[in-house]
Amino acid sequence: DEPAKSDVAAEGEAPKAESSEPKAEVAAEEAKPEEKTVVVAEEEGTKTVEAIEETAVPAASEPEAAPAAEPKEELIWGVPLVGGDERTDTVLLKFLRAREFKVKEAMAMLKAAVLWRKSFGIDALLGADLGVPELENVVFYRGADREGHPVCYNVYSEFQDKDLYEKAFGDDEKRERFLKWRIQLLERGIREQLDFSPSGICSMVQVTDLKNSPPMLGKHRAVTRQALALLQDNYPEFIAKKVFINVPWWYLAANKMMSPFLTQRTKSKFTFCSPAKTAETLFRYIAPEQVPVQFGGLYKEDDTEFSTSDGVTELTVKPSSKETVEIPATENSTVVWELRVLGWEVSYGVEFTPDAEGGYTVIVQKTRKVPANEEPIMKGSFKAGEPGKVVLIVNNPTSKKKKLLCRFKVKSSTESSA
């Protein structure tokens, strides 16, 4: 307060100070303590700053700014979404087609799919062991269709096994695991079976066998619908054709209930057939040598004699008529064949007729009636000592036409001994 009063007094008495030196000196003397106080304060302040400067640790020089990290490359099914990869356009086109080439909607679908893949943990799921080897016969890939699309089979009759059904759908945790397993199988199939290059095959055929499948109101209903929604939202244009075989009447009714959840484009790819038309329908899209035996074809695991590269002859045996297959044989050659008549109930026999005039016909397989429950495929072989032909004879006494499948090889004596 004292310095403040002195200031006010000095301002008020300034004229008198000019005519009286002693008073000015007194005033000056009175002002000195204030000046000294200010100086000391400044000195103390100075000392404080100096002390800080003496005791402070010198600041480390700022490191140079690190170069900005390049944005992480976004991949989907192993294909980058941006850049010069030729496969990128194929992937983007799938989303465009799924949204009828409406760009904004297609981009929204793509972004949602990328986010879903991250939240679902697709990358980690690819290599995960979900501990359900029993399901390998429920869904599997086998062969290709006539246009080269890989074929994925869904065999729901496997769930007739109650233990397997409970293991897959018994509770929420098991149903969640089944869903992950199904997505994992699809992801692996896409990466291993499909080719996203411009000229590659980038979609598949699905065959769903509904023979003895569980009813739609079972425990699996919710996870089935969830899987359907996920596949439709996140895997656009991956199904070239979906064939439902051995379809029971109730499934057609149930399918009408699910129909509103499917796009028109998706529904246009569906084909349904009854048990009587199953093989015939499959052969329309898939060659018999590519179709597993259980669905009417000739494909077998670990077949040492024939492979999918060995073509099959398809014939129709008309009602109350006979059909023959003639296989030319050279001298000392061995003829190997396999034959199948869908539904059988025919007579079957094999003979060898030599080319030489006056030669005797050899009965290789005596004609016999083959019932419907017979082994699905007849196999045989014959070593020809002279040139001629092996004749396979099928007689259909029924009033229904029959589908006959046959393939064969003629091995030289060198091949036969090997």
BELFENPE-V96338 format. One line per field, one symbol per residue. ss: DSSP state (h for helix, s for strand, l for the rest). phi: phi as a letter, one per 40 degrees, with the letter a starting at -180 (. if undefined). burial: + if it has 9 or more other C-alpha atoms within 8 Angstrom, else -. Layout:
# BELFENPE-V96338
ss->???
phi->???
burial->???
This chain:
# BELFENPE-V96338
ss->lhhhhhhhhhhhlhhhhhhlhhhhhhhhhhhhhhhhhhhhhhhhhhhhhhhhhhhlllllllllllllllllllssllsslllllllhhhhhhhhhhhllllhhhhhhhhhhhhhhhhhhlhhhhhllllllhhhhhlsssssslllllsssssshhhhhlhhhhhhhhllhhhhhhhhhhhhhhhhhhhhhhllllllllllsssssslllllllllllhhhhhhhhhhhhhhllllssssssslllhhhhhhhhhhhhhllhhhhllsssllhhhhhhhhhhhllhhhlshhhlllslllllllllllllssssslllssssssssslllsssssssssllllssssssssslllllllssssssssslllllllssssssslllssssssssslllllsssssssssslhhhhhl
phi->.cdcccccccccbdcccccbcdcccdcccccddccccccddccccccccccccccccdcccccccccdccdcccbafgbccbhccccdccccccccccbfgcdcccccccccccccccccgddccdbcbcgbccccccbacagaccbgccbbbbbcccccccccccccbdadcccccccccccdccccccccbbbccdbccbabbbbbcbcfccccccccdccccccccccccbbcfcbcabbcbfccccccccccccdccbccccccccbbacdcbdcdccccbbcdcccddcbhcbcbcfccbbbccccbcbbbccdfabbbbbbcbccgcbcbaababcgffbcbababbccccgcccbccbccacbccccdcbcbaaacccaciacbcbbbbcccbcbcbbaaabbbccccccc
burial->-----+---+------+------+--+---+--+--------------------------------------------+++-----++-+++-++++++------++-++-+++-+++---+--++-----------++++++++---++++++++++++---+++-+++---++++++++--+--+++++--+-+----+++++++++++-++-----++-+---+--++-++-++-++++++++++--++-+------------+-++--+++-+++-+++--++++++++--++++-------++---+----++++++----+-++++++++++++++-++++++++++++--------+-----+-----++----+-+-+++++++++++++--++++++++-++++--+--
